[in-house]
């Protein structure tokens, strides 16, 4: 319950634990990361009871590798069915 902030993670980290998340009551922030795939396959809903910067239920920005190549290439949000905004 609450917000999900995924920030400043390098590409070698094991993010498989994110597959267990089904619901976020607040916002989801994905920023300043170097990995190429975000494994949130089971996330179904972002409720948005609290918004990032009072505007966004889902914020994704500045996800690239330090060598200048692409970082985040694919969002694993295949089961996301909706966002309920306040």
N, CA, C and O atoms as a Maestro MAE file, in Angstrom:
{
 s_m_m2io_version
 :::
 2.0.0
}

f_m_ct {
 s_m_title
 :::
 protein
 m_atom[344] {
  # First column is atom index #
  i_m_mmod_type
  r_m_x_coord
  r_m_y_coord
  r_m_z_coord
  i_m_residue_number
  s_m_chain_name
  s_m_pdb_residue_name
  s_m_pdb_atom_name
  i_m_atomic_number
  :::
  1 25 0.840 -1.181 0.000 1 A "UNK " " N  " 7
  2 3 0.000 0.000 0.000 1 A "UNK " " CA " 6
  3 2 0.880 1.237 0.000 1 A "UNK " " C  " 6
  4 15 1.971 1.231 0.571 1 A "UNK " " O  " 8
  5 25 0.421 2.266 -0.621 2 A "UNK " " N  " 7
  6 3 1.200 3.493 -0.702 2 A "UNK " " CA " 6
  7 2 1.731 3.716 -2.102 2 A "UNK " " C  " 6
  8 15 1.144 3.264 -3.085 2 A "UNK " " O  " 8
  9 25 2.863 4.428 -2.180 3 A "UNK " " N  " 7
  10 3 3.497 4.751 -3.449 3 A "UNK " " CA " 6
  11 2 4.565 3.713 -3.774 3 A "UNK " " C  " 6
  12 15 5.074 3.027 -2.888 3 A "UNK " " O  " 8
  13 25 4.893 3.612 -5.053 4 A "UNK " " N  " 7
  14 3 5.987 2.757 -5.499 4 A "UNK " " CA " 6
  15 2 6.986 3.644 -6.222 4 A "UNK " " C  " 6
  16 15 6.689 4.171 -7.294 4 A "UNK " " O  " 8
  17 25 8.171 3.812 -5.641 5 A "UNK " " N  " 7
  18 3 9.227 4.620 -6.248 5 A "UNK " " CA " 6
  19 2 10.400 3.717 -6.599 5 A "UNK " " C  " 6
  20 15 11.022 3.116 -5.723 5 A "UNK " " O  " 8
  21 25 10.690 3.630 -7.882 6 A "UNK " " N  " 7
  22 3 11.803 2.827 -8.382 6 A "UNK " " CA " 6
  23 2 12.792 3.814 -8.981 6 A "UNK " " C  " 6
  24 15 12.600 4.290 -10.099 6 A "UNK " " O  " 8
  25 25 13.853 4.123 -8.238 7 A "UNK " " N  " 7
  26 3 14.784 5.166 -8.670 7 A "UNK " " CA " 6
  27 2 16.238 4.759 -8.450 7 A "UNK " " C  " 6
  28 15 16.564 4.031 -7.512 7 A "UNK " " O  " 8
  29 25 17.096 5.244 -9.332 8 A "UNK " " N  " 7
  30 3 18.561 5.102 -9.219 8 A "UNK " " CA " 6
  31 2 19.025 3.652 -9.085 8 A "UNK " " C  " 6
  32 15 19.870 3.340 -8.246 8 A "UNK " " O  " 8
  33 25 18.473 2.778 -9.906 9 A "UNK " " N  " 7
  34 3 18.842 1.363 -9.868 9 A "UNK " " CA " 6
  35 2 19.681 1.029 -11.099 9 A "UNK " " C  " 6
  36 15 19.311 1.377 -12.221 9 A "UNK " " O  " 8
  37 25 20.812 0.353 -10.887 10 A "UNK " " N  " 7
  38 3 21.671 -0.002 -12.017 10 A "UNK " " CA " 6
  39 2 21.139 -1.241 -12.730 10 A "UNK " " C  " 6
  40 15 20.223 -1.902 -12.239 10 A "UNK " " O  " 8
  41 25 21.708 -1.547 -13.871 11 A "UNK " " N  " 7
  42 3 21.178 -2.613 -14.728 11 A "UNK " " CA " 6
  43 2 21.451 -4.021 -14.229 11 A "UNK " " C  " 6
  44 15 20.858 -4.971 -14.742 11 A "UNK " " O  " 8
  45 25 22.324 -4.188 -13.250 12 A "UNK " " N  " 7
  46 3 22.663 -5.531 -12.780 12 A "UNK " " CA " 6
  47 2 21.791 -6.016 -11.619 12 A "UNK " " C  " 6
  48 15 21.955 -7.149 -11.166 12 A "UNK " " O  " 8
  49 25 20.889 -5.200 -11.139 13 A "UNK " " N  " 7
  50 3 20.034 -5.591 -10.005 13 A "UNK " " CA " 6
  51 2 18.954 -6.576 -10.423 13 A "UNK " " C  " 6
  52 15 18.442 -6.524 -11.541 13 A "UNK " " O  " 8
  53 25 18.620 -7.468 -9.511 14 A "UNK " " N  " 7
  54 3 17.527 -8.415 -9.721 14 A "UNK " " CA " 6
  55 2 16.229 -7.740 -9.289 14 A "UNK " " C  " 6
  56 15 16.026 -7.469 -8.105 14 A "UNK " " O  " 8
  57 25 15.363 -7.474 -10.244 15 A "UNK " " N  " 7
  58 3 14.097 -6.790 -9.963 15 A "UNK " " CA " 6
  59 2 12.904 -7.739 -9.983 15 A "UNK " " C  " 6
  60 15 11.759 -7.289 -10.037 15 A "UNK " " O  " 8
  61 25 13.152 -9.029 -9.940 16 A "UNK " " N  " 7
  62 3 12.069 -10.009 -10.052 16 A "UNK " " CA " 6
  63 2 11.032 -9.880 -8.935 16 A "UNK " " C  " 6
  64 15 9.883 -10.283 -9.114 16 A "UNK " " O  " 8
  65 25 11.418 -9.328 -7.798 17 A "UNK " " N  " 7
  66 3 10.464 -9.148 -6.696 17 A "UNK " " CA " 6
  67 2 9.317 -8.221 -7.085 17 A "UNK " " C  " 6
  68 15 8.252 -8.273 -6.470 17 A "UNK " " O  " 8
  69 25 9.515 -7.378 -8.090 18 A "UNK " " N  " 7
  70 3 8.458 -6.460 -8.525 18 A "UNK " " CA " 6
  71 2 7.275 -7.205 -9.143 18 A "UNK " " C  " 6
  72 15 6.171 -6.666 -9.215 18 A "UNK " " O  " 8
  73 25 7.499 -8.425 -9.583 19 A "UNK " " N  " 7
  74 3 6.415 -9.226 -10.179 19 A "UNK " " CA " 6
  75 2 5.297 -9.529 -9.185 19 A "UNK " " C  " 6
  76 15 4.178 -9.841 -9.593 19 A "UNK " " O  " 8
  77 25 5.582 -9.442 -7.901 20 A "UNK " " N  " 7
  78 3 4.570 -9.765 -6.887 20 A "UNK " " CA " 6
  79 2 3.608 -8.605 -6.618 20 A "UNK " " C  " 6
  80 15 2.607 -8.795 -5.927 20 A "UNK " " O  " 8
  81 25 3.881 -7.437 -7.136 21 A "UNK " " N  " 7
  82 3 3.037 -6.259 -6.868 21 A "UNK " " CA " 6
  83 2 1.815 -6.279 -7.777 21 A "UNK " " C  " 6
  84 15 1.935 -6.374 -8.998 21 A "UNK " " O  " 8
  85 25 0.636 -6.188 -7.165 22 A "UNK " " N  " 7
  86 3 -0.622 -6.214 -7.912 22 A "UNK " " CA " 6
  87 2 -1.360 -4.876 -7.896 22 A "UNK " " C  " 6
  88 15 -2.108 -4.559 -8.820 22 A "UNK " " O  " 8
  89 25 -1.143 -4.101 -6.842 23 A "UNK " " N  " 7
  90 3 -1.885 -2.842 -6.699 23 A "UNK " " CA " 6
  91 2 -1.012 -1.810 -5.999 23 A "UNK " " C  " 6
  92 15 -0.262 -2.132 -5.077 23 A "UNK " " O  " 8
  93 25 -1.120 -0.568 -6.451 24 A "UNK " " N  " 7
  94 3 -0.472 0.562 -5.788 24 A "UNK " " CA " 6
  95 2 -1.576 1.559 -5.470 24 A "UNK " " C  " 6
  96 15 -2.324 1.962 -6.361 24 A "UNK " " O  " 8
  97 25 -1.683 1.958 -4.218 25 A "UNK " " N  " 7
  98 3 -2.759 2.884 -3.855 25 A "UNK " " CA " 6
  99 2 -2.420 4.326 -4.207 25 A "UNK " " C  " 6
  100 15 -3.318 5.116 -4.501 25 A "UNK " " O  " 8
  101 25 -1.160 4.676 -4.183 26 A "UNK " " N  " 7
  102 3 -0.736 6.039 -4.512 26 A "UNK " " CA " 6
  103 2 -0.255 6.136 -5.947 26 A "UNK " " C  " 6
  104 15 -0.988 5.806 -6.880 26 A "UNK " " O  " 8
  105 25 0.994 6.595 -6.123 27 A "UNK " " N  " 7
  106 3 1.564 6.763 -7.463 27 A "UNK " " CA " 6
  107 2 2.716 5.793 -7.697 27 A "UNK " " C  " 6
  108 15 3.248 5.194 -6.763 27 A "UNK " " O  " 8
  109 25 3.090 5.652 -8.979 28 A "UNK " " N  " 7
  110 3 4.263 4.874 -9.380 28 A "UNK " " CA " 6
  111 2 5.241 5.833 -10.047 28 A "UNK " " C  " 6
  112 15 4.895 6.521 -11.007 28 A "UNK " " O  " 8
  113 25 6.466 5.872 -9.529 29 A "UNK " " N  " 7
  114 3 7.537 6.701 -10.085 29 A "UNK " " CA " 6
  115 2 8.673 5.788 -10.527 29 A "UNK " " C  " 6
  116 15 9.168 4.978 -9.744 29 A "UNK " " O  " 8
  117 25 9.085 5.923 -11.790 30 A "UNK " " N  " 7
  118 3 10.217 5.168 -12.334 30 A "UNK " " CA " 6
  119 2 11.160 6.197 -12.938 30 A "UNK " " C  " 6
  120 15 10.860 6.771 -13.985 30 A "UNK " " O  " 8
  121 25 12.307 6.440 -12.284 31 A "UNK " " N  " 7
  122 3 13.191 7.519 -12.738 31 A "UNK " " CA " 6
  123 2 14.653 7.224 -12.436 31 A "UNK " " C  " 6
  124 15 14.985 6.578 -11.442 31 A "UNK " " O  " 8
  125 25 15.519 7.716 -13.322 32 A "UNK " " N  " 7
  126 3 16.977 7.675 -13.126 32 A "UNK " " CA " 6
  127 2 17.514 6.254 -12.982 32 A "UNK " " C  " 6
  128 15 18.422 6.003 -12.189 32 A "UNK " " O  " 8
  129 25 16.954 5.336 -13.747 33 A "UNK " " N  " 7
  130 3 17.366 3.935 -13.692 33 A "UNK " " CA " 6
  131 2 18.155 3.547 -14.931 33 A "UNK " " C  " 6
  132 15 18.084 4.219 -15.961 33 A "UNK " " O  " 8
  133 25 18.921 2.441 -14.824 34 A "UNK " " N  " 7
  134 3 19.725 1.972 -15.946 34 A "UNK " " CA " 6
  135 2 19.279 0.618 -16.502 34 A "UNK " " C  " 6
  136 15 19.814 0.173 -17.517 34 A "UNK " " O  " 8
  137 25 18.326 -0.039 -15.871 35 A "UNK " " N  " 7
  138 3 17.869 -1.341 -16.360 35 A "UNK " " CA " 6
  139 2 17.026 -1.169 -17.625 35 A "UNK " " C  " 6
  140 15 16.535 -0.077 -17.912 35 A "UNK " " O  " 8
  141 25 16.865 -2.266 -18.379 36 A "UNK " " N  " 7
  142 3 16.132 -2.159 -19.645 36 A "UNK " " CA " 6
  143 2 14.705 -2.702 -19.599 36 A "UNK " " C  " 6
  144 15 13.924 -2.450 -20.517 36 A "UNK " " O  " 8
  145 25 14.355 -3.437 -18.554 37 A "UNK " " N  " 7
  146 3 13.013 -4.008 -18.466 37 A "UNK " " CA " 6
  147 2 12.469 -3.838 -17.058 37 A "UNK " " C  " 6
  148 15 13.165 -4.104 -16.077 37 A "UNK " " O  " 8
  149 25 11.243 -3.400 -16.964 38 A "UNK " " N  " 7
  150 3 10.579 -3.195 -15.679 38 A "UNK " " CA " 6
  151 2 9.549 -4.309 -15.476 38 A "UNK " " C  " 6
  152 15 8.495 -4.289 -16.111 38 A "UNK " " O  " 8
  153 25 9.834 -5.282 -14.600 39 A "UNK " " N  " 7
  154 3 8.971 -6.454 -14.460 39 A "UNK " " CA " 6
  155 2 7.762 -6.236 -13.538 39 A "UNK " " C  " 6
  156 15 7.683 -6.818 -12.456 39 A "UNK " " O  " 8
  157 25 6.848 -5.411 -13.973 40 A "UNK " " N  " 7
  158 3 5.610 -5.190 -13.210 40 A "UNK " " CA " 6
  159 2 4.438 -5.885 -13.909 40 A "UNK " " C  " 6
  160 15 3.364 -5.303 -14.060 40 A "UNK " " O  " 8
  161 25 4.653 -7.128 -14.333 41 A "UNK " " N  " 7
  162 3 3.644 -7.859 -15.098 41 A "UNK " " CA " 6
  163 2 2.321 -8.042 -14.373 41 A "UNK " " C  " 6
  164 15 1.273 -8.122 -15.013 41 A "UNK " " O  " 8
  165 25 2.353 -8.109 -13.061 42 A "UNK " " N  " 7
  166 3 1.126 -8.381 -12.310 42 A "UNK " " CA " 6
  167 2 0.464 -7.139 -11.729 42 A "UNK " " C  " 6
  168 15 -0.559 -7.243 -11.053 42 A "UNK " " O  " 8
  169 25 1.033 -5.972 -11.984 43 A "UNK " " N  " 7
  170 3 0.396 -4.736 -11.524 43 A "UNK " " CA " 6
  171 2 -0.885 -4.529 -12.324 43 A "UNK " " C  " 6
  172 15 -0.855 -4.441 -13.552 43 A "UNK " " O  " 8
  173 25 -2.000 -4.452 -11.621 44 A "UNK " " N  " 7
  174 3 -3.300 -4.331 -12.283 44 A "UNK " " CA " 6
  175 2 -3.913 -2.944 -12.174 44 A "UNK " " C  " 6
  176 15 -4.629 -2.500 -13.071 44 A "UNK " " O  " 8
  177 25 -3.626 -2.259 -11.064 45 A "UNK " " N  " 7
  178 3 -4.264 -0.960 -10.867 45 A "UNK " " CA " 6
  179 2 -3.356 -0.011 -10.090 45 A "UNK " " C  " 6
  180 15 -2.666 -0.410 -9.152 45 A "UNK " " O  " 8
  181 25 -3.376 1.233 -10.499 46 A "UNK " " N  " 7
  182 3 -2.730 2.319 -9.769 46 A "UNK " " CA " 6
  183 2 -3.870 3.234 -9.333 46 A "UNK " " C  " 6
  184 15 -4.498 3.885 -10.168 46 A "UNK " " O  " 8
  185 25 -4.136 3.286 -8.055 47 A "UNK " " N  " 7
  186 3 -5.303 4.026 -7.567 47 A "UNK " " CA " 6
  187 2 -5.131 5.543 -7.602 47 A "UNK " " C  " 6
  188 15 -6.109 6.266 -7.793 47 A "UNK " " O  " 8
  189 25 -3.920 6.029 -7.423 48 A "UNK " " N  " 7
  190 3 -3.695 7.470 -7.514 48 A "UNK " " CA " 6
  191 2 -4.282 8.274 -6.371 48 A "UNK " " C  " 6
  192 15 -4.634 9.439 -6.558 48 A "UNK " " O  " 8
  193 25 -4.396 7.675 -5.180 49 A "UNK " " N  " 7
  194 3 -4.916 8.437 -4.040 49 A "UNK " " CA " 6
  195 2 -3.959 9.557 -3.646 49 A "UNK " " C  " 6
  196 15 -4.369 10.569 -3.077 49 A "UNK " " O  " 8
  197 25 -2.686 9.362 -3.955 50 A "UNK " " N  " 7
  198 3 -1.685 10.422 -3.841 50 A "UNK " " CA " 6
  199 2 -0.977 10.483 -5.186 50 A "UNK " " C  " 6
  200 15 -0.660 9.445 -5.767 50 A "UNK " " O  " 8
  201 25 -0.725 11.693 -5.688 51 A "UNK " " N  " 7
  202 3 -0.132 11.874 -7.005 51 A "UNK " " CA " 6
  203 2 1.301 12.383 -6.889 51 A "UNK " " C  " 6
  204 15 1.622 13.143 -5.975 51 A "UNK " " O  " 8
  205 25 2.159 11.965 -7.813 52 A "UNK " " N  " 7
  206 3 3.525 12.469 -7.872 52 A "UNK " " CA " 6
  207 2 3.475 13.925 -8.330 52 A "UNK " " C  " 6
  208 15 2.894 14.237 -9.369 52 A "UNK " " O  " 8
  209 25 4.078 14.800 -7.559 53 A "UNK " " N  " 7
  210 3 4.049 16.251 -7.799 53 A "UNK " " CA " 6
  211 2 2.617 16.760 -7.969 53 A "UNK " " C  " 6
  212 15 2.366 17.706 -8.715 53 A "UNK " " O  " 8
  213 25 1.697 16.125 -7.273 54 A "UNK " " N  " 7
  214 3 0.274 16.490 -7.293 54 A "UNK " " CA " 6
  215 2 -0.360 16.438 -8.683 54 A "UNK " " C  " 6
  216 15 -1.395 17.064 -8.915 54 A "UNK " " O  " 8
  217 25 0.263 15.684 -9.623 55 A "UNK " " N  " 7
  218 3 -0.259 15.638 -10.992 55 A "UNK " " CA " 6
  219 2 -0.329 14.255 -11.611 55 A "UNK " " C  " 6
  220 15 -1.217 13.987 -12.420 55 A "UNK " " O  " 8
  221 25 0.598 13.365 -11.244 56 A "UNK " " N  " 7
  222 3 0.754 12.124 -12.000 56 A "UNK " " CA " 6
  223 2 0.583 10.873 -11.133 56 A "UNK " " C  " 6
  224 15 1.184 10.759 -10.065 56 A "UNK " " O  " 8
  225 25 -0.241 9.947 -11.606 57 A "UNK " " N  " 7
  226 3 -0.357 8.643 -10.954 57 A "UNK " " CA " 6
  227 2 0.764 7.722 -11.438 57 A "UNK " " C  " 6
  228 15 1.184 6.819 -10.713 57 A "UNK " " O  " 8
  229 25 1.248 7.949 -12.662 58 A "UNK " " N  " 7
  230 3 2.352 7.183 -13.239 58 A "UNK " " CA " 6
  231 2 3.334 8.159 -13.869 58 A "UNK " " C  " 6
  232 15 2.982 8.878 -14.804 58 A "UNK " " O  " 8
  233 25 4.562 8.189 -13.363 59 A "UNK " " N  " 7
  234 3 5.606 9.089 -13.884 59 A "UNK " " CA " 6
  235 2 6.839 8.264 -14.234 59 A "UNK " " C  " 6
  236 15 7.388 7.557 -13.388 59 A "UNK " " O  " 8
  237 25 7.271 8.363 -15.499 60 A "UNK " " N  " 7
  238 3 8.429 7.607 -15.976 60 A "UNK " " CA " 6
  239 2 9.326 8.571 -16.736 60 A "UNK " " C  " 6
  240 15 8.920 9.128 -17.756 60 A "UNK " " O  " 8
  241 25 10.565 8.774 -16.234 61 A "UNK " " N  " 7
  242 3 11.469 9.694 -16.927 61 A "UNK " " CA " 6
  243 2 12.939 9.431 -16.605 61 A "UNK " " C  " 6
  244 15 13.273 8.864 -15.565 61 A "UNK " " O  " 8
  245 25 13.813 9.860 -17.526 62 A "UNK " " N  " 7
  246 3 15.272 9.812 -17.380 62 A "UNK " " CA " 6
  247 2 15.802 8.430 -17.011 62 A "UNK " " C  " 6
  248 15 16.569 8.279 -16.060 62 A "UNK " " O  " 8
  249 25 15.388 7.437 -17.766 63 A "UNK " " N  " 7
  250 3 15.845 6.063 -17.535 63 A "UNK " " CA " 6
  251 2 16.772 5.648 -18.674 63 A "UNK " " C  " 6
  252 15 16.322 5.100 -19.680 63 A "UNK " " O  " 8
  253 25 18.053 5.910 -18.512 64 A "UNK " " N  " 7
  254 3 19.050 5.549 -19.518 64 A "UNK " " CA " 6
  255 2 20.354 5.177 -18.826 64 A "UNK " " C  " 6
  256 15 20.574 5.513 -17.663 64 A "UNK " " O  " 8
  257 25 21.207 4.483 -19.556 65 A "UNK " " N  " 7
  258 3 22.470 4.029 -18.982 65 A "UNK " " CA " 6
  259 2 23.502 5.147 -18.989 65 A "UNK " " C  " 6
  260 15 23.404 6.093 -19.770 65 A "UNK " " O  " 8
  261 25 24.472 5.029 -18.127 66 A "UNK " " N  " 7
  262 3 25.524 6.049 -18.015 66 A "UNK " " CA " 6
  263 2 26.371 6.175 -19.268 66 A "UNK " " C  " 6
  264 15 26.949 7.232 -19.522 66 A "UNK " " O  " 8
  265 25 26.453 5.099 -20.062 67 A "UNK " " N  " 7
  266 3 27.255 5.160 -21.285 67 A "UNK " " CA " 6
  267 2 26.514 5.861 -22.419 67 A "UNK " " C  " 6
  268 15 27.030 5.948 -23.534 67 A "UNK " " O  " 8
  269 25 25.319 6.357 -22.149 68 A "UNK " " N  " 7
  270 3 24.544 7.092 -23.140 68 A "UNK " " CA " 6
  271 2 23.604 6.232 -23.958 68 A "UNK " " C  " 6
  272 15 22.784 6.758 -24.710 68 A "UNK " " O  " 8
  273 25 23.707 4.925 -23.828 69 A "UNK " " N  " 7
  274 3 22.797 4.034 -24.546 69 A "UNK " " CA " 6
  275 2 21.447 3.994 -23.849 69 A "UNK " " C  " 6
  276 15 21.287 4.450 -22.716 69 A "UNK " " O  " 8
  277 25 20.490 3.436 -24.561 70 A "UNK " " N  " 7
  278 3 19.160 3.316 -23.986 70 A "UNK " " CA " 6
  279 2 19.195 2.494 -22.711 70 A "UNK " " C  " 6
  280 15 19.964 1.538 -22.604 70 A "UNK " " O  " 8
  281 25 18.390 2.851 -21.773 71 A "UNK " " N  " 7
  282 3 18.222 2.078 -20.559 71 A "UNK " " CA " 6
  283 2 16.891 1.358 -20.656 71 A "UNK " " C  " 6
  284 15 16.803 0.278 -21.242 71 A "UNK " " O  " 8
  285 25 15.868 1.947 -20.089 72 A "UNK " " N  " 7
  286 3 14.538 1.341 -20.095 72 A "UNK " " CA " 6
  287 2 13.992 1.262 -21.521 72 A "UNK " " C  " 6
  288 15 13.824 2.277 -22.196 72 A "UNK " " O  " 8
  289 25 13.723 0.043 -21.958 73 A "UNK " " N  " 7
  290 3 13.203 -0.188 -23.309 73 A "UNK " " CA " 6
  291 2 11.791 -0.764 -23.296 73 A "UNK " " C  " 6
  292 15 11.038 -0.618 -24.260 73 A "UNK " " O  " 8
  293 25 11.447 -1.414 -22.200 74 A "UNK " " N  " 7
  294 3 10.153 -2.087 -22.164 74 A "UNK " " CA " 6
  295 2 9.548 -2.018 -20.772 74 A "UNK " " C  " 6
  296 15 10.206 -2.297 -19.770 74 A "UNK " " O  " 8
  297 25 8.287 -1.642 -20.739 75 A "UNK " " N  " 7
  298 3 7.527 -1.651 -19.492 75 A "UNK " " CA " 6
  299 2 6.746 -2.957 -19.442 75 A "UNK " " C  " 6
  300 15 6.046 -3.297 -20.396 75 A "UNK " " O  " 8
  301 25 6.857 -3.675 -18.363 76 A "UNK " " N  " 7
  302 3 6.119 -4.931 -18.238 76 A "UNK " " CA " 6
  303 2 4.754 -4.710 -17.609 76 A "UNK " " C  " 6
  304 15 4.391 -5.405 -16.661 76 A "UNK " " O  " 8
  305 25 4.007 -3.767 -18.115 77 A "UNK " " N  " 7
  306 3 2.702 -3.424 -17.531 77 A "UNK " " CA " 6
  307 2 1.561 -4.071 -18.310 77 A "UNK " " C  " 6
  308 15 0.532 -3.440 -18.552 77 A "UNK " " O  " 8
  309 25 1.742 -5.324 -18.700 78 A "UNK " " N  " 7
  310 3 0.760 -5.965 -19.571 78 A "UNK " " CA " 6
  311 2 -0.587 -6.236 -18.913 78 A "UNK " " C  " 6
  312 15 -1.571 -6.444 -19.622 78 A "UNK " " O  " 8
  313 25 -0.668 -6.242 -17.593 79 A "UNK " " N  " 7
  314 3 -1.943 -6.477 -16.910 79 A "UNK " " CA " 6
  315 2 -2.526 -5.222 -16.271 79 A "UNK " " C  " 6
  316 15 -3.526 -5.294 -15.556 79 A "UNK " " O  " 8
  317 25 -1.912 -4.086 -16.524 80 A "UNK " " N  " 7
  318 3 -2.446 -2.834 -15.979 80 A "UNK " " CA " 6
  319 2 -3.758 -2.525 -16.686 80 A "UNK " " C  " 6
  320 15 -3.788 -2.296 -17.895 80 A "UNK " " O  " 8
  321 25 -4.833 -2.521 -15.919 81 A "UNK " " N  " 7
  322 3 -6.153 -2.314 -16.512 81 A "UNK " " CA " 6
  323 2 -6.694 -0.920 -16.269 81 A "UNK " " C  " 6
  324 15 -7.645 -0.502 -16.929 81 A "UNK " " O  " 8
  325 25 -6.102 -0.192 -15.330 82 A "UNK " " N  " 7
  326 3 -6.614 1.151 -15.108 82 A "UNK " " CA " 6
  327 2 -5.914 1.905 -14.011 82 A "UNK " " C  " 6
  328 15 -5.178 1.358 -13.189 82 A "UNK " " O  " 8
  329 25 -6.184 3.195 -14.042 83 A "UNK " " N  " 7
  330 3 -5.726 4.086 -12.990 83 A "UNK " " CA " 6
  331 2 -6.952 4.853 -12.510 83 A "UNK " " C  " 6
  332 15 -7.648 5.485 -13.305 83 A "UNK " " O  " 8
  333 25 -7.205 4.795 -11.232 84 A "UNK " " N  " 7
  334 3 -8.336 5.506 -10.648 84 A "UNK " " CA " 6
  335 2 -7.802 6.797 -10.048 84 A "UNK " " C  " 6
  336 15 -7.120 6.774 -9.024 84 A "UNK " " O  " 8
  337 25 -8.101 7.892 -10.665 85 A "UNK " " N  " 7
  338 3 -7.582 9.171 -10.206 85 A "UNK " " CA " 6
  339 2 -8.595 9.842 -9.298 85 A "UNK " " C  " 6
  340 15 -9.805 9.756 -9.509 85 A "UNK " " O  " 8
  341 25 -8.075 10.506 -8.291 86 A "UNK " " N  " 7
  342 3 -8.953 11.102 -7.283 86 A "UNK " " CA " 6
  343 2 -9.954 12.027 -7.830 86 A "UNK " " C  " 6
  344 15 -10.749 12.590 -7.078 86 A "UNK " " O  " 8
  :::
 }
 m_bond[343] {
  # First column is bond index #
  i_m_from
  i_m_to
  i_m_order
  :::
  1 1 2 1
  2 2 3 1
  3 3 4 2
  4 3 5 1
  5 5 6 1
  6 6 7 1
  7 7 8 2
  8 7 9 1
  9 9 10 1
  10 10 11 1
  11 11 12 2
  12 11 13 1
  13 13 14 1
  14 14 15 1
  15 15 16 2
  16 15 17 1
  17 17 18 1
  18 18 19 1
  19 19 20 2
  20 19 21 1
  21 21 22 1
  22 22 23 1
  23 23 24 2
  24 23 25 1
  25 25 26 1
  26 26 27 1
  27 27 28 2
  28 27 29 1
  29 29 30 1
  30 30 31 1
  31 31 32 2
  32 31 33 1
  33 33 34 1
  34 34 35 1
  35 35 36 2
  36 35 37 1
  37 37 38 1
  38 38 39 1
  39 39 40 2
  40 39 41 1
  41 41 42 1
  42 42 43 1
  43 43 44 2
  44 43 45 1
  45 45 46 1
  46 46 47 1
  47 47 48 2
  48 47 49 1
  49 49 50 1
  50 50 51 1
  51 51 52 2
  52 51 53 1
  53 53 54 1
  54 54 55 1
  55 55 56 2
  56 55 57 1
  57 57 58 1
  58 58 59 1
  59 59 60 2
  60 59 61 1
  61 61 62 1
  62 62 63 1
  63 63 64 2
  64 63 65 1
  65 65 66 1
  66 66 67 1
  67 67 68 2
  68 67 69 1
  69 69 70 1
  70 70 71 1
  71 71 72 2
  72 71 73 1
  73 73 74 1
  74 74 75 1
  75 75 76 2
  76 75 77 1
  77 77 78 1
  78 78 79 1
  79 79 80 2
  80 79 81 1
  81 81 82 1
  82 82 83 1
  83 83 84 2
  84 83 85 1
  85 85 86 1
  86 86 87 1
  87 87 88 2
  88 87 89 1
  89 89 90 1
  90 90 91 1
  91 91 92 2
  92 91 93 1
  93 93 94 1
  94 94 95 1
  95 95 96 2
  96 95 97 1
  97 97 98 1
  98 98 99 1
  99 99 100 2
  100 99 101 1
  101 101 102 1
  102 102 103 1
  103 103 104 2
  104 103 105 1
  105 105 106 1
  106 106 107 1
  107 107 108 2
  108 107 109 1
  109 109 110 1
  110 110 111 1
  111 111 112 2
  112 111 113 1
  113 113 114 1
  114 114 115 1
  115 115 116 2
  116 115 117 1
  117 117 118 1
  118 118 119 1
  119 119 120 2
  120 119 121 1
  121 121 122 1
  122 122 123 1
  123 123 124 2
  124 123 125 1
  125 125 126 1
  126 126 127 1
  127 127 128 2
  128 127 129 1
  129 129 130 1
  130 130 131 1
  131 131 132 2
  132 131 133 1
  133 133 134 1
  134 134 135 1
  135 135 136 2
  136 135 137 1
  137 137 138 1
  138 138 139 1
  139 139 140 2
  140 139 141 1
  141 141 142 1
  142 142 143 1
  143 143 144 2
  144 143 145 1
  145 145 146 1
  146 146 147 1
  147 147 148 2
  148 147 149 1
  149 149 150 1
  150 150 151 1
  151 151 152 2
  152 151 153 1
  153 153 154 1
  154 154 155 1
  155 155 156 2
  156 155 157 1
  157 157 158 1
  158 158 159 1
  159 159 160 2
  160 159 161 1
  161 161 162 1
  162 162 163 1
  163 163 164 2
  164 163 165 1
  165 165 166 1
  166 166 167 1
  167 167 168 2
  168 167 169 1
  169 169 170 1
  170 170 171 1
  171 171 172 2
  172 171 173 1
  173 173 174 1
  174 174 175 1
  175 175 176 2
  176 175 177 1
  177 177 178 1
  178 178 179 1
  179 179 180 2
  180 179 181 1
  181 181 182 1
  182 182 183 1
  183 183 184 2
  184 183 185 1
  185 185 186 1
  186 186 187 1
  187 187 188 2
  188 187 189 1
  189 189 190 1
  190 190 191 1
  191 191 192 2
  192 191 193 1
  193 193 194 1
  194 194 195 1
  195 195 196 2
  196 195 197 1
  197 197 198 1
  198 198 199 1
  199 199 200 2
  200 199 201 1
  201 201 202 1
  202 202 203 1
  203 203 204 2
  204 203 205 1
  205 205 206 1
  206 206 207 1
  207 207 208 2
  208 207 209 1
  209 209 210 1
  210 210 211 1
  211 211 212 2
  212 211 213 1
  213 213 214 1
  214 214 215 1
  215 215 216 2
  216 215 217 1
  217 217 218 1
  218 218 219 1
  219 219 220 2
  220 219 221 1
  221 221 222 1
  222 222 223 1
  223 223 224 2
  224 223 225 1
  225 225 226 1
  226 226 227 1
  227 227 228 2
  228 227 229 1
  229 229 230 1
  230 230 231 1
  231 231 232 2
  232 231 233 1
  233 233 234 1
  234 234 235 1
  235 235 236 2
  236 235 237 1
  237 237 238 1
  238 238 239 1
  239 239 240 2
  240 239 241 1
  241 241 242 1
  242 242 243 1
  243 243 244 2
  244 243 245 1
  245 245 246 1
  246 246 247 1
  247 247 248 2
  248 247 249 1
  249 249 250 1
  250 250 251 1
  251 251 252 2
  252 251 253 1
  253 253 254 1
  254 254 255 1
  255 255 256 2
  256 255 257 1
  257 257 258 1
  258 258 259 1
  259 259 260 2
  260 259 261 1
  261 261 262 1
  262 262 263 1
  263 263 264 2
  264 263 265 1
  265 265 266 1
  266 266 267 1
  267 267 268 2
  268 267 269 1
  269 269 270 1
  270 270 271 1
  271 271 272 2
  272 271 273 1
  273 273 274 1
  274 274 275 1
  275 275 276 2
  276 275 277 1
  277 277 278 1
  278 278 279 1
  279 279 280 2
  280 279 281 1
  281 281 282 1
  282 282 283 1
  283 283 284 2
  284 283 285 1
  285 285 286 1
  286 286 287 1
  287 287 288 2
  288 287 289 1
  289 289 290 1
  290 290 291 1
  291 291 292 2
  292 291 293 1
  293 293 294 1
  294 294 295 1
  295 295 296 2
  296 295 297 1
  297 297 298 1
  298 298 299 1
  299 299 300 2
  300 299 301 1
  301 301 302 1
  302 302 303 1
  303 303 304 2
  304 303 305 1
  305 305 306 1
  306 306 307 1
  307 307 308 2
  308 307 309 1
  309 309 310 1
  310 310 311 1
  311 311 312 2
  312 311 313 1
  313 313 314 1
  314 314 315 1
  315 315 316 2
  316 315 317 1
  317 317 318 1
  318 318 319 1
  319 319 320 2
  320 319 321 1
  321 321 322 1
  322 322 323 1
  323 323 324 2
  324 323 325 1
  325 325 326 1
  326 326 327 1
  327 327 328 2
  328 327 329 1
  329 329 330 1
  330 330 331 1
  331 331 332 2
  332 331 333 1
  333 333 334 1
  334 334 335 1
  335 335 336 2
  336 335 337 1
  337 337 338 1
  338 338 339 1
  339 339 340 2
  340 339 341 1
  341 341 342 1
  342 342 343 1
  343 343 344 2
  :::
 }
}
